[in-house]
Amino acid sequence: MTPGPTTLLVLAKEPVPGRVKTRLTPPFTPEEAAELAAASLADTLDLVLTLPARRHVLVLDGRPGPWLPPGIEVRAQAPGGLDERIAAAFAACAGPTVLIGMDTPHLTASHLAPALAPAAWDGCDAWFGPAEDGGFWALGLARPRPGLVLGVPMSRPDTGCLQRARLTGAGLAVRDLRELRDVDEAADAQHAAAEAPDGRFAATLARLTGAAALR
């Protein structure tokens, strides 16, 4: 694999019960939700390592665990709100950078291919990956500028629109990636597993839902 010009960041939390995927509880217990989060993160990082990026970096809130594959750089997240943490992640980079999260275990190479292609930044200042819930699953900047994210209200149904408007309002040429569905609730988990049936996330969900049926 030939490295591309772009740094690829994954913004994630350590999958600790009660701190991740809280909207999956119920029907899942906090421990089960954390298992799903760990599987989602593992699938995401495994994919990231196959992509033609200059660097593969996990920007982590917490400590690395067994879900971390070799070959991923780890950097601690900055404190603050989500906008501040995203802005700080970009501020620590130089050159073209794409940031994704840990909520899309069904992510494939084709979803990110346009933003990681050799000519991805020709005439393009930013890449934007909208999420079905109104947020965004990917954000890429040809020149990292923290001010393009700071102050954007996060975790709202209009977050994606507001973030994209911030980019275009700054005069950036923006290209869009395909819309994806984040895993927030149980129905989202089923959707992601159906989209990527061979992943760890799908296997973990199948095991947990099978165990729940026996309880």
C-alpha positions in Angstrom: 0.0 0.0 0.0 1.4 3.4 -1.0 0.9 6.1 1.6 -1.3 9.0 0.5 -0.8 12.7 1.4 -3.5 12.6 4.1 -3.4 12.0 7.8 -6.3 9.9 9.0 -7.5 10.5 12.6 -10.0 8.4 14.6 -11.6 10.2 17.5 -12.7 7.7 20.1 -13.4 7.0 23.8 -12.0 4.0 25.7 -14.9 1.6 25.8 -15.6 1.7 29.5 -19.1 0.6 30.8 -21.2 3.7 31.5 -19.1 6.0 29.4 -19.8 4.8 25.9 -22.9 3.9 23.9 -25.2 4.9 26.7 -28.1 5.2 24.4 -27.9 1.4 23.8 -28.9 0.9 27.5 -31.5 -0.5 27.5 -31.9 -3.0 25.9 -28.2 -3.7 26.6 -26.5 -3.5 29.9 -23.6 -0.9 30.3 -21.1 -3.8 30.0 -22.7 -5.1 26.8 -22.8 -1.6 25.4 -19.1 -1.3 26.1 -18.5 -4.6 24.4 -20.3 -3.3 21.3 -18.3 -0.1 21.4 -15.0 -2.0 21.6 -16.0 -4.1 18.7 -17.0 -1.0 16.7 -13.7 0.6 17.5 -11.7 -2.5 16.6 -13.5 -2.8 13.2 -12.8 0.9 12.5 -9.1 0.7 13.4 -8.6 -2.5 11.4 -10.1 -0.8 8.3 -8.1 2.4 8.9 -4.8 0.4 8.7 -5.7 -0.7 5.2 -6.3 2.8 3.9 -3.6 4.8 2.0 -3.0 7.5 4.6 0.3 9.2 5.5 -0.4 8.6 9.2 -3.0 6.5 11.0 -3.7 8.2 14.4 -6.1 7.3 17.2 -7.0 10.4 19.3 -8.1 8.7 22.4 -10.0 9.7 25.6 -8.7 7.0 27.9 -6.2 4.2 27.7 -5.4 1.8 24.9 -6.8 -1.8 25.2 -6.8 -5.1 23.5 -8.9 -3.6 20.7 -5.9 -1.5 19.5 -4.1 -3.2 16.6 -0.4 -2.7 16.0 0.5 0.2 13.6 -1.8 2.8 15.0 -0.3 5.9 16.6 -2.1 7.0 19.8 -2.5 10.5 20.9 -4.5 11.7 24.0 -7.6 13.8 23.4 -7.6 17.3 24.6 -10.1 18.3 27.4 -13.3 20.2 26.7 -16.4 19.8 24.6 -16.6 17.8 21.5 -16.0 20.9 19.3 -12.8 21.7 21.3 -11.6 18.1 21.1 -12.1 17.9 17.4 -10.4 21.3 16.9 -7.4 20.2 19.0 -7.1 17.0 17.0 -6.8 19.0 13.8 -4.5 21.6 15.4 -1.9 18.9 16.1 -1.7 18.0 12.5 0.0 19.5 9.4 -1.3 19.1 5.9 -4.4 17.4 4.7 -6.2 15.6 7.5 -9.4 13.6 7.7 -11.1 12.8 11.0 -13.7 10.0 11.6 -15.3 8.6 14.7 -16.0 5.2 16.2 -19.7 5.0 15.5 -19.6 3.5 12.1 -18.4 -0.1 12.2 -19.9 -0.7 8.8 -17.5 1.9 7.3 -15.7 0.6 4.2 -12.7 1.7 2.1 -15.1 2.9 -0.6 -16.8 5.3 1.7 -13.5 7.2 2.4 -11.8 6.6 -1.0 -12.7 10.0 -2.5 -11.1 11.8 0.4 -7.9 9.7 0.3 -7.3 9.5 -3.4 -4.1 11.1 -4.7 -6.1 14.0 -6.3 -8.5 14.3 -3.4 -7.4 17.8 -2.6 -7.2 19.2 -6.1 -9.6 22.1 -6.1 -11.0 21.0 -2.7 -10.5 22.5 0.7 -12.7 20.2 2.8 -14.5 16.8 2.8 -17.7 16.3 4.7 -19.4 13.0 5.6 -23.0 13.6 6.7 -24.7 11.3 9.1 -28.4 10.3 9.0 -29.1 11.7 12.4 -28.0 15.2 11.3 -24.5 15.1 12.5 -21.4 14.1 10.6 -19.2 11.0 10.5 -16.2 12.4 8.6 -14.6 15.8 8.4 -11.5 16.5 6.2 -9.5 19.7 5.9 -6.8 20.4 3.4 -5.2 22.9 5.9 -6.2 22.2 9.5 -7.9 25.3 11.0 -9.3 24.7 14.5 -11.5 27.8 14.2 -13.6 26.0 11.6 -14.9 23.7 14.3 -14.7 25.6 17.5 -18.1 26.9 18.6 -20.2 24.6 16.4 -22.9 23.1 18.6 -22.4 19.3 18.7 -24.8 16.4 19.2 -27.8 18.2 17.8 -30.0 17.4 14.8 -28.6 20.4 13.0 -24.9 19.9 13.8 -24.0 18.7 10.4 -25.7 21.6 8.6 -24.1 24.0 11.0 -20.6 22.5 10.5 -20.9 22.4 6.7 -22.2 26.0 6.7 -19.1 27.0 8.8 -16.9 25.5 6.1 -18.7 27.1 3.1 -19.1 30.4 5.0 -15.3 30.5 5.3 -15.1 30.3 1.5 -13.9 26.7 1.4 -14.7 24.4 -1.5 -16.4 21.4 0.1 -17.0 18.0 -1.3 -19.4 15.5 0.2 -18.9 11.8 1.1 -21.8 9.3 1.2 -24.2 9.6 4.1 -23.9 7.0 6.8 -25.9 6.0 9.8 -24.2 6.2 13.2 -24.7 3.5 15.8 -26.5 5.3 18.6 -29.5 3.1 19.4 -30.3 -0.6 19.2 -32.0 -0.3 15.7 -28.8 1.4 14.5 -26.7 -1.5 15.7 -28.9 -4.0 13.8 -28.5 -1.8 10.7 -24.7 -1.6 11.0 -24.4 -5.4 11.6 -26.5 -6.1 8.5 -24.3 -3.7 6.4 -21.1 -5.4 7.7 -22.1 -9.0 8.7 -18.5 -10.3 8.7 -17.1 -7.8 11.3 -16.5 -8.0 15.0 -19.3 -5.7 15.7 -21.8 -8.0 13.9 -20.4 -11.0 15.7 -20.6 -9.3 19.1 -24.2 -8.1 18.5 -25.2 -11.6 17.5 -23.7 -13.1 20.6 -25.2 -10.5 22.9 -28.7 -10.7 21.4 -28.6 -14.4 21.4 -27.6 -14.3 25.1 -30.4 -11.9 25.8 -32.9 -14.2 24.3 -31.8 -16.9 26.7 -32.2 -14.7 29.8 
